[in-house]
Amino acid sequence: MADANQPKIIVDDDWKSAARAEKEKLAQTEAAKKPSDPAGDMPEKPSFEHLVSLLASQALMYLGQIPDQSGRGVIALDIAKMQIDLIGVIEEKTKGNLSEEENALLQGTLNEIRMIYVEVHEAVMKAQAEGKITAEQVSRGFSPGPMPG
């Protein structure tokens, strides 16, 4: 039975839903922009957007957000942090040299991916504290299992 004096934990999932919807919308926009290339998915000309997207995708993969070929997510916080930090280096080195659209893309990507990192990091630390995963798994990366959906 719950203690009436114990504070209730309220989880606000609205921002998660909004972030997922934004991610899906971005993915649809990207898919619509890609020309069909029978030789592969290589863009005609690399762009700033492609660079940011590549690093963000790698970070998301190591945050368990993108499944590998077996359909399992991989969580490797150190690698994900390195990818996020690389985007931060781009932010620092390009200050004042980006168009409004490029700056908005960079800032939006960094904000979203940093929020996801914090969320995954907190979940991993909680799972470790509960004994569901070990410190060794956290330090070398692990697969939490098949991705839903």
N, C-alpha and C positions, 0 to 999 in steps of 0.2 A: 504494500500500500504506500502511496506517495505521501511524504511529509508536507503538510500544508505550509510550513515555514520555509521549505526549500524552494529556491528560485526556479522558475520554469525556464527551460532552454527553448528559445524560439529560433527556428532556422528559417531564414528568408531565402527561399528558392527563386524568387522573382528575378534576381539579377542573373542567376544561372540560366534560367529559361531565356532571358533576353540575350545573354552571351551566345547560347547555342543557336538561337534564331539568327543572330548576326553572323555567326560562323557559317551557317547553312546558306544564308543569303550571299555572303562573300564567295562561297564555293560555287554557287549557281552563276554568279556574275563572272567568275573566272572561267568556268566551263563554257559560257556563252562567248567569251572573248577569244578562246583558243581556236585557231584555224585547224581544220582537220588535216592532219599530216600523216600520210600512209607510212612514212619512214619512222614515225615515233611522235612523242609529245614534246619535241624540242621546239622552243619558241624561235621565231624568225630572227629576232635580235634580243639578246639579254637586256634586261632593264633593272632599274632600281627596285621596282615592284617584285620582280622575280627573285632578286637577292634577298629581300626581306622575307618573302614568302618561303623561300628555301630554308632559311635559318629558323623561321617560326615553325615550319613543318617538322623539322628535326627536333626542336624543343618539345613540340606537342607529342611526337612519337615517344620520346623518353619520359614524358609525363603520363604515359599510358593512355593518351587520348586518341591515338591512331594505331590500329592493330597491325601487327607484323603479318607475314604471309600465312602463318598458321592461325591467324584470327585472335591471337593473344596480344594483350597490351604489355608493354615493357616499361617498368619504372626504374629509371636511373637518374636520381636527383642531381648528382654532380655533373653528368653530361648535359642534362637539360639546363642547368644553371649556366654552364659554359656557353651554350647556344644563345641563351637570353642575354648573357653578358656581351657576346659578340654583337648582338643587335644594339646593345647599349653603346658599344664602341662606334658603331656606324652613326648612332644618334649624336655622339660627342664630336666626331670628326666631320660631320656634315652640317653642323649648326650654321644657319645663315646661308646655306647653299642649296636648299631644297625648295621646290615649288610648294605652294600651299597644299596641293593634293598629296605630294610625296611626304611632307611633314605630317599631315593628318594620318596617312597610312602608317608611318613609322610610330607615331605616338599611340595610335589606336592599337596597333599590334603589340607594342610593348606593354601597354596597360592591361590588355586582355591576357596576354601570356603570363605576366607577372601575377595576376589574380589567380590564374589556374595553378601556377607554381605554388603559391601560398596555400591554396586549397588542398592540393595533392600532398604537399609537405606536412601539413597539419594532420591529414588522414594517415599518412605513413607513420608519423611520430605517435599518434594515438594507437595504431595497430601494434607498433613496437612496444609501447607501454603496457598494452593488454596481453603481450606475449604471442600475438598472432604471427609476427615476423621477428626475425633476429636482427641485431645490429649488423651482423655480417651481410645479410641480405640487403639491408639499406645501403651499406657501403659499396657493394659490388653490383647492385641492381637486381631486380627480380621481376617475375611475371606473375601478376595477381590472378591470372586465369583468363578464360575466353571473354571476349568483349561482348556485351549485350547487343542484341539487334542484329 
